[in-house]
Amino acid sequence: MGREDVIEALVHAGADIEARDERGHTPLVLASYHGMEAATATLLRLGADPDTLGDNGSALMGVAFKGHVAIADVLLRSGADPNLRNAAGQTSLMMAALFGRAAVVTLLLEAGASPDLQDITGTDAAALARSQGNEALATMLESAAEPVVSDG
């Protein structure tokens, strides 16, 4: 529900800020995924770990998927790792690329997200964007990738 006052009271009463629901989601993952910017900021201020991985990834991965730019910025400013990987080796940049979230892609790249990383299948963010027909985003990601240096 995004009730910052209740979140604060519960944490001060001893509630576990990293508790998980039946699907493995922490309060931070739920608040951020559902677009609750103030609740996200409150949880972070009270000590929630921005890099806790739930069953489906981190809070930053969720907002990258959903396209919540402002919340992605809050998470990154709170220390979220833009290159954190889930069990499939996917990053927030890959999630944003797959769902065409160009503004989140730009924010993640500015925060140091690596477009060169690949998931466990060998797929990078540009390939994911291209798989969805988003050639412009794929080209942007490729131009942000590290140049390949040859010895010859």
PyMOL commands that place a pseudoatom at each C-alpha (Angstrom):
pseudoatom trace, name=CA, resn=MET, resi=1, chain=A, elem=C, hetatm=0, pos=[0.000, 0.000, 0.000]
pseudoatom trace, name=CA, resn=GLY, resi=2, chain=A, elem=C, hetatm=0, pos=[3.031, 2.285, 0.191]
pseudoatom trace, name=CA, resn=ARG, resi=3, chain=A, elem=C, hetatm=0, pos=[2.279, 3.580, 3.692]
pseudoatom trace, name=CA, resn=GLU, resi=4, chain=A, elem=C, hetatm=0, pos=[5.585, 5.110, 4.731]
pseudoatom trace, name=CA, resn=ASP, resi=5, chain=A, elem=C, hetatm=0, pos=[4.264, 5.828, 8.229]
pseudoatom trace, name=CA, resn=VAL, resi=6, chain=A, elem=C, hetatm=0, pos=[3.368, 2.181, 8.765]
pseudoatom trace, name=CA, resn=ILE, resi=7, chain=A, elem=C, hetatm=0, pos=[6.669, 0.988, 7.275]
pseudoatom trace, name=CA, resn=GLU, resi=8, chain=A, elem=C, hetatm=0, pos=[8.586, 3.213, 9.667]
pseudoatom trace, name=CA, resn=ALA, resi=9, chain=A, elem=C, hetatm=0, pos=[6.523, 2.106, 12.681]
pseudoatom trace, name=CA, resn=LEU, resi=10, chain=A, elem=C, hetatm=0, pos=[6.929, -1.578, 11.816]
pseudoatom trace, name=CA, resn=VAL, resi=11, chain=A, elem=C, hetatm=0, pos=[10.684, -1.326, 11.361]
pseudoatom trace, name=CA, resn=HIS, resi=12, chain=A, elem=C, hetatm=0, pos=[11.078, 0.628, 14.591]
pseudoatom trace, name=CA, resn=ALA, resi=13, chain=A, elem=C, hetatm=0, pos=[8.984, -2.055, 16.337]
pseudoatom trace, name=CA, resn=GLY, resi=14, chain=A, elem=C, hetatm=0, pos=[11.440, -4.719, 15.152]
pseudoatom trace, name=CA, resn=ALA, resi=15, chain=A, elem=C, hetatm=0, pos=[9.998, -5.955, 11.865]
pseudoatom trace, name=CA, resn=ASP, resi=16, chain=A, elem=C, hetatm=0, pos=[12.608, -7.512, 9.602]
pseudoatom trace, name=CA, resn=ILE, resi=17, chain=A, elem=C, hetatm=0, pos=[13.200, -5.062, 6.757]
pseudoatom trace, name=CA, resn=GLU, resi=18, chain=A, elem=C, hetatm=0, pos=[14.596, -7.930, 4.664]
pseudoatom trace, name=CA, resn=ALA, resi=19, chain=A, elem=C, hetatm=0, pos=[11.685, -10.313, 5.345]
pseudoatom trace, name=CA, resn=ARG, resi=20, chain=A, elem=C, hetatm=0, pos=[10.416, -12.224, 2.332]
pseudoatom trace, name=CA, resn=ASP, resi=21, chain=A, elem=C, hetatm=0, pos=[6.899, -13.068, 1.268]
pseudoatom trace, name=CA, resn=GLU, resi=22, chain=A, elem=C, hetatm=0, pos=[5.861, -16.470, -0.067]
pseudoatom trace, name=CA, resn=ARG, resi=23, chain=A, elem=C, hetatm=0, pos=[7.299, -15.570, -3.493]
pseudoatom trace, name=CA, resn=GLY, resi=24, chain=A, elem=C, hetatm=0, pos=[10.661, -14.475, -2.087]
pseudoatom trace, name=CA, resn=HIS, resi=25, chain=A, elem=C, hetatm=0, pos=[10.087, -10.728, -2.452]
pseudoatom trace, name=CA, resn=THR, resi=26, chain=A, elem=C, hetatm=0, pos=[11.363, -8.230, 0.102]
pseudoatom trace, name=CA, resn=PRO, resi=27, chain=A, elem=C, hetatm=0, pos=[9.415, -5.087, 1.020]
pseudoatom trace, name=CA, resn=LEU, resi=28, chain=A, elem=C, hetatm=0, pos=[11.861, -3.040, -1.084]
pseudoatom trace, name=CA, resn=VAL, resi=29, chain=A, elem=C, hetatm=0, pos=[11.312, -5.204, -4.158]
pseudoatom trace, name=CA, resn=LEU, resi=30, chain=A, elem=C, hetatm=0, pos=[7.532, -4.943, -3.753]
pseudoatom trace, name=CA, resn=ALA, resi=31, chain=A, elem=C, hetatm=0, pos=[7.465, -1.189, -3.121]
pseudoatom trace, name=CA, resn=SER, resi=32, chain=A, elem=C, hetatm=0, pos=[9.779, -0.351, -5.998]
pseudoatom trace, name=CA, resn=TYR, resi=33, chain=A, elem=C, hetatm=0, pos=[8.178, -2.750, -8.481]
pseudoatom trace, name=CA, resn=HIS, resi=34, chain=A, elem=C, hetatm=0, pos=[4.741, -1.284, -7.769]
pseudoatom trace, name=CA, resn=GLY, resi=35, chain=A, elem=C, hetatm=0, pos=[5.929, 2.280, -8.346]
pseudoatom trace, name=CA, resn=MET, resi=36, chain=A, elem=C, hetatm=0, pos=[5.886, 3.444, -4.741]
pseudoatom trace, name=CA, resn=GLU, resi=37, chain=A, elem=C, hetatm=0, pos=[8.729, 5.951, -4.807]
pseudoatom trace, name=CA, resn=ALA, resi=38, chain=A, elem=C, hetatm=0, pos=[8.225, 7.353, -1.292]
pseudoatom trace, name=CA, resn=ALA, resi=39, chain=A, elem=C, hetatm=0, pos=[7.927, 3.875, 0.254]
pseudoatom trace, name=CA, resn=THR, resi=40, chain=A, elem=C, hetatm=0, pos=[11.056, 2.811, -1.618]
pseudoatom trace, name=CA, resn=ALA, resi=41, chain=A, elem=C, hetatm=0, pos=[12.968, 5.816, -0.295]
pseudoatom trace, name=CA, resn=THR, resi=42, chain=A, elem=C, hetatm=0, pos=[11.698, 5.149, 3.225]
pseudoatom trace, name=CA, resn=LEU, resi=43, chain=A, elem=C, hetatm=0, pos=[12.799, 1.518, 3.130]
pseudoatom trace, name=CA, resn=LEU, resi=44, chain=A, elem=C, hetatm=0, pos=[16.224, 2.501, 1.848]
pseudoatom trace, name=CA, resn=ARG, resi=45, chain=A, elem=C, hetatm=0, pos=[16.565, 5.216, 4.516]
pseudoatom trace, name=CA, resn=LEU, resi=46, chain=A, elem=C, hetatm=0, pos=[15.691, 2.625, 7.168]
pseudoatom trace, name=CA, resn=GLY, resi=47, chain=A, elem=C, hetatm=0, pos=[18.409, 0.263, 5.950]
pseudoatom trace, name=CA, resn=ALA, resi=48, chain=A, elem=C, hetatm=0, pos=[16.931, -1.958, 3.253]
pseudoatom trace, name=CA, resn=ASP, resi=49, chain=A, elem=C, hetatm=0, pos=[19.654, -3.486, 1.102]
pseudoatom trace, name=CA, resn=PRO, resi=50, chain=A, elem=C, hetatm=0, pos=[19.179, -2.274, -2.496]
pseudoatom trace, name=CA, resn=ASP, resi=51, chain=A, elem=C, hetatm=0, pos=[20.959, -5.384, -3.803]
pseudoatom trace, name=CA, resn=THR, resi=52, chain=A, elem=C, hetatm=0, pos=[18.982, -8.117, -2.053]
pseudoatom trace, name=CA, resn=LEU, resi=53, chain=A, elem=C, hetatm=0, pos=[18.026, -10.687, -4.664]
pseudoatom trace, name=CA, resn=GLY, resi=54, chain=A, elem=C, hetatm=0, pos=[14.538, -12.130, -4.512]
pseudoatom trace, name=CA, resn=ASP, resi=55, chain=A, elem=C, hetatm=0, pos=[13.371, -15.107, -6.524]
pseudoatom trace, name=CA, resn=ASN, resi=56, chain=A, elem=C, hetatm=0, pos=[12.918, -12.886, -9.587]
pseudoatom trace, name=CA, resn=GLY, resi=57, chain=A, elem=C, hetatm=0, pos=[15.839, -10.517, -9.079]
pseudoatom trace, name=CA, resn=SER, resi=58, chain=A, elem=C, hetatm=0, pos=[16.573, -7.270, -7.297]
pseudoatom trace, name=CA, resn=ALA, resi=59, chain=A, elem=C, hetatm=0, pos=[14.544, -4.114, -6.817]
pseudoatom trace, name=CA, resn=LEU, resi=60, chain=A, elem=C, hetatm=0, pos=[16.542, -2.433, -9.596]
pseudoatom trace, name=CA, resn=MET, resi=61, chain=A, elem=C, hetatm=0, pos=[15.791, -5.304, -11.969]
pseudoatom trace, name=CA, resn=GLY, resi=62, chain=A, elem=C, hetatm=0, pos=[12.098, -4.953, -11.246]
pseudoatom trace, name=CA, resn=VAL, resi=63, chain=A, elem=C, hetatm=0, pos=[11.996, -1.230, -11.912]
pseudoatom trace, name=CA, resn=ALA, resi=64, chain=A, elem=C, hetatm=0, pos=[14.075, -1.698, -15.053]
pseudoatom trace, name=CA, resn=PHE, resi=65, chain=A, elem=C, hetatm=0, pos=[11.445, -4.165, -16.278]
pseudoatom trace, name=CA, resn=LYS, resi=66, chain=A, elem=C, hetatm=0, pos=[8.586, -1.835, -15.320]
pseudoatom trace, name=CA, resn=GLY, resi=67, chain=A, elem=C, hetatm=0, pos=[10.258, 1.356, -16.530]
pseudoatom trace, name=CA, resn=HIS, resi=68, chain=A, elem=C, hetatm=0, pos=[10.126, 3.303, -13.243]
pseudoatom trace, name=CA, resn=VAL, resi=69, chain=A, elem=C, hetatm=0, pos=[12.915, 5.786, -14.004]
pseudoatom trace, name=CA, resn=ALA, resi=70, chain=A, elem=C, hetatm=0, pos=[12.609, 7.880, -10.838]
pseudoatom trace, name=CA, resn=ILE, resi=71, chain=A, elem=C, hetatm=0, pos=[12.706, 4.804, -8.614]
pseudoatom trace, name=CA, resn=ALA, resi=72, chain=A, elem=C, hetatm=0, pos=[15.662, 3.391, -10.543]
pseudoatom trace, name=CA, resn=ASP, resi=73, chain=A, elem=C, hetatm=0, pos=[17.446, 6.664, -9.824]
pseudoatom trace, name=CA, resn=VAL, resi=74, chain=A, elem=C, hetatm=0, pos=[16.624, 6.438, -6.099]
pseudoatom trace, name=CA, resn=LEU, resi=75, chain=A, elem=C, hetatm=0, pos=[17.940, 2.862, -5.977]
pseudoatom trace, name=CA, resn=LEU, resi=76, chain=A, elem=C, hetatm=0, pos=[21.127, 3.734, -7.841]
pseudoatom trace, name=CA, resn=ARG, resi=77, chain=A, elem=C, hetatm=0, pos=[21.774, 6.757, -5.602]
pseudoatom trace, name=CA, resn=SER, resi=78, chain=A, elem=C, hetatm=0, pos=[21.334, 4.404, -2.629]
pseudoatom trace, name=CA, resn=GLY, resi=79, chain=A, elem=C, hetatm=0, pos=[24.084, 2.133, -3.902]
pseudoatom trace, name=CA, resn=ALA, resi=80, chain=A, elem=C, hetatm=0, pos=[22.257, -0.444, -6.023]
pseudoatom trace, name=CA, resn=ASP, resi=81, chain=A, elem=C, hetatm=0, pos=[24.719, -2.311, -8.220]
pseudoatom trace, name=CA, resn=PRO, resi=82, chain=A, elem=C, hetatm=0, pos=[23.773, -1.770, -11.889]
pseudoatom trace, name=CA, resn=ASN, resi=83, chain=A, elem=C, hetatm=0, pos=[25.686, -4.944, -12.812]
pseudoatom trace, name=CA, resn=LEU, resi=84, chain=A, elem=C, hetatm=0, pos=[24.139, -7.272, -10.217]
pseudoatom trace, name=CA, resn=ARG, resi=85, chain=A, elem=C, hetatm=0, pos=[23.027, -10.544, -11.798]
pseudoatom trace, name=CA, resn=ASN, resi=86, chain=A, elem=C, hetatm=0, pos=[20.099, -12.834, -11.069]
pseudoatom trace, name=CA, resn=ALA, resi=87, chain=A, elem=C, hetatm=0, pos=[20.284, -16.652, -11.183]
pseudoatom trace, name=CA, resn=ALA, resi=88, chain=A, elem=C, hetatm=0, pos=[20.051, -16.553, -15.002]
pseudoatom trace, name=CA, resn=GLY, resi=89, chain=A, elem=C, hetatm=0, pos=[22.939, -14.099, -15.220]
pseudoatom trace, name=CA, resn=GLN, resi=90, chain=A, elem=C, hetatm=0, pos=[20.646, -11.251, -16.254]
pseudoatom trace, name=CA, resn=THR, resi=91, chain=A, elem=C, hetatm=0, pos=[21.244, -7.648, -15.217]
pseudoatom trace, name=CA, resn=SER, resi=92, chain=A, elem=C, hetatm=0, pos=[18.964, -4.649, -14.822]
pseudoatom trace, name=CA, resn=LEU, resi=93, chain=A, elem=C, hetatm=0, pos=[20.277, -3.349, -18.154]
pseudoatom trace, name=CA, resn=MET, resi=94, chain=A, elem=C, hetatm=0, pos=[19.160, -6.555, -19.837]
pseudoatom trace, name=CA, resn=MET, resi=95, chain=A, elem=C, hetatm=0, pos=[15.682, -6.217, -18.307]
pseudoatom trace, name=CA, resn=ALA, resi=96, chain=A, elem=C, hetatm=0, pos=[15.382, -2.618, -19.459]
pseudoatom trace, name=CA, resn=ALA, resi=97, chain=A, elem=C, hetatm=0, pos=[16.624, -3.513, -22.946]
pseudoatom trace, name=CA, resn=LEU, resi=98, chain=A, elem=C, hetatm=0, pos=[14.236, -6.456, -23.295]
pseudoatom trace, name=CA, resn=PHE, resi=99, chain=A, elem=C, hetatm=0, pos=[11.232, -4.273, -22.488]
pseudoatom trace, name=CA, resn=GLY, resi=100, chain=A, elem=C, hetatm=0, pos=[12.323, -1.206, -24.444]
pseudoatom trace, name=CA, resn=ARG, resi=101, chain=A, elem=C, hetatm=0, pos=[12.833, 1.058, -21.436]
pseudoatom trace, name=CA, resn=ALA, resi=102, chain=A, elem=C, hetatm=0, pos=[15.226, 3.500, -23.130]
pseudoatom trace, name=CA, resn=ALA, resi=103, chain=A, elem=C, hetatm=0, pos=[15.174, 6.064, -20.315]
pseudoatom trace, name=CA, resn=VAL, resi=104, chain=A, elem=C, hetatm=0, pos=[16.105, 3.374, -17.784]
pseudoatom trace, name=CA, resn=VAL, resi=105, chain=A, elem=C, hetatm=0, pos=[18.802, 2.065, -20.141]
pseudoatom trace, name=CA, resn=THR, resi=106, chain=A, elem=C, hetatm=0, pos=[20.314, 5.555, -20.326]
pseudoatom trace, name=CA, resn=LEU, resi=107, chain=A, elem=C, hetatm=0, pos=[20.208, 5.957, -16.535]
pseudoatom trace, name=CA, resn=LEU, resi=108, chain=A, elem=C, hetatm=0, pos=[21.805, 2.543, -15.998]
pseudoatom trace, name=CA, resn=LEU, resi=109, chain=A, elem=C, hetatm=0, pos=[24.572, 3.229, -18.511]
pseudoatom trace, name=CA, resn=GLU, resi=110, chain=A, elem=C, hetatm=0, pos=[25.295, 6.553, -16.789]
pseudoatom trace, name=CA, resn=ALA, resi=111, chain=A, elem=C, hetatm=0, pos=[25.514, 4.643, -13.479]
pseudoatom trace, name=CA, resn=GLY, resi=112, chain=A, elem=C, hetatm=0, pos=[28.099, 2.233, -14.869]
pseudoatom trace, name=CA, resn=ALA, resi=113, chain=A, elem=C, hetatm=0, pos=[26.000, -0.661, -16.154]
pseudoatom trace, name=CA, resn=SER, resi=114, chain=A, elem=C, hetatm=0, pos=[28.030, -2.759, -18.556]
pseudoatom trace, name=CA, resn=PRO, resi=115, chain=A, elem=C, hetatm=0, pos=[26.424, -3.479, -21.931]
pseudoatom trace, name=CA, resn=ASP, resi=116, chain=A, elem=C, hetatm=0, pos=[29.111, -6.138, -22.483]
pseudoatom trace, name=CA, resn=LEU, resi=117, chain=A, elem=C, hetatm=0, pos=[27.790, -8.554, -19.857]
pseudoatom trace, name=CA, resn=GLN, resi=118, chain=A, elem=C, hetatm=0, pos=[26.029, -11.685, -21.054]
pseudoatom trace, name=CA, resn=ASP, resi=119, chain=A, elem=C, hetatm=0, pos=[23.492, -13.916, -19.353]
pseudoatom trace, name=CA, resn=ILE, resi=120, chain=A, elem=C, hetatm=0, pos=[23.996, -17.673, -18.981]
pseudoatom trace, name=CA, resn=THR, resi=121, chain=A, elem=C, hetatm=0, pos=[22.857, -18.201, -22.571]
pseudoatom trace, name=CA, resn=GLY, resi=122, chain=A, elem=C, hetatm=0, pos=[25.466, -15.762, -23.923]
pseudoatom trace, name=CA, resn=THR, resi=123, chain=A, elem=C, hetatm=0, pos=[22.951, -13.018, -24.695]
pseudoatom trace, name=CA, resn=ASP, resi=124, chain=A, elem=C, hetatm=0, pos=[23.749, -9.364, -24.024]
pseudoatom trace, name=CA, resn=ALA, resi=125, chain=A, elem=C, hetatm=0, pos=[21.451, -6.347, -23.628]
pseudoatom trace, name=CA, resn=ALA, resi=126, chain=A, elem=C, hetatm=0, pos=[21.751, -5.278, -27.280]
pseudoatom trace, name=CA, resn=ALA, resi=127, chain=A, elem=C, hetatm=0, pos=[20.724, -8.736, -28.479]
pseudoatom trace, name=CA, resn=LEU, resi=128, chain=A, elem=C, hetatm=0, pos=[17.713, -8.654, -26.165]
pseudoatom trace, name=CA, resn=ALA, resi=129, chain=A, elem=C, hetatm=0, pos=[16.618, -5.276, -27.525]
pseudoatom trace, name=CA, resn=ARG, resi=130, chain=A, elem=C, hetatm=0, pos=[17.085, -6.521, -31.068]
pseudoatom trace, name=CA, resn=SER, resi=131, chain=A, elem=C, hetatm=0, pos=[15.049, -9.677, -30.311]
pseudoatom trace, name=CA, resn=GLN, resi=132, chain=A, elem=C, hetatm=0, pos=[12.106, -7.368, -29.588]
pseudoatom trace, name=CA, resn=GLY, resi=133, chain=A, elem=C, hetatm=0, pos=[12.558, -5.412, -32.821]
pseudoatom trace, name=CA, resn=ASN, resi=134, chain=A, elem=C, hetatm=0, pos=[14.084, -2.418, -31.040]
pseudoatom trace, name=CA, resn=GLU, resi=135, chain=A, elem=C, hetatm=0, pos=[16.967, -1.697, -33.391]
pseudoatom trace, name=CA, resn=ALA, resi=136, chain=A, elem=C, hetatm=0, pos=[17.499, 1.853, -32.115]
pseudoatom trace, name=CA, resn=LEU, resi=137, chain=A, elem=C, hetatm=0, pos=[17.991, 0.679, -28.545]
pseudoatom trace, name=CA, resn=ALA, resi=138, chain=A, elem=C, hetatm=0, pos=[20.238, -2.188, -29.701]
pseudoatom trace, name=CA, resn=THR, resi=139, chain=A, elem=C, hetatm=0, pos=[22.392, 0.272, -31.635]
pseudoatom trace, name=CA, resn=MET, resi=140, chain=A, elem=C, hetatm=0, pos=[22.600, 2.587, -28.613]
pseudoatom trace, name=CA, resn=LEU, resi=141, chain=A, elem=C, hetatm=0, pos=[23.728, -0.305, -26.411]
pseudoatom trace, name=CA, resn=GLU, resi=142, chain=A, elem=C, hetatm=0, pos=[26.284, -1.476, -28.944]
pseudoatom trace, name=CA, resn=SER, resi=143, chain=A, elem=C, hetatm=0, pos=[27.746, 2.010, -29.197]
pseudoatom trace, name=CA, resn=ALA, resi=144, chain=A, elem=C, hetatm=0, pos=[28.093, 2.075, -25.397]
pseudoatom trace, name=CA, resn=ALA, resi=145, chain=A, elem=C, hetatm=0, pos=[29.905, -1.292, -25.327]
pseudoatom trace, name=CA, resn=GLU, resi=146, chain=A, elem=C, hetatm=0, pos=[33.655, -1.500, -24.857]
pseudoatom trace, name=CA, resn=PRO, resi=147, chain=A, elem=C, hetatm=0, pos=[35.536, -1.532, -28.147]
pseudoatom trace, name=CA, resn=VAL, resi=148, chain=A, elem=C, hetatm=0, pos=[37.232, -4.817, -28.981]
pseudoatom trace, name=CA, resn=VAL, resi=149, chain=A, elem=C, hetatm=0, pos=[40.985, -4.371, -29.140]
pseudoatom trace, name=CA, resn=SER, resi=150, chain=A, elem=C, hetatm=0, pos=[42.880, -6.669, -31.456]
pseudoatom trace, name=CA, resn=ASP, resi=151, chain=A, elem=C, hetatm=0, pos=[46.553, -7.565, -31.212]
pseudoatom trace, name=CA, resn=GLY, resi=152, chain=A, elem=C, hetatm=0, pos=[47.099, -7.340, -34.911]
for i in range(1, 152): cmd.bond("trace and resi %d" % i, "trace and resi %d" % (i + 1))
show_as sticks, trace
zoom trace
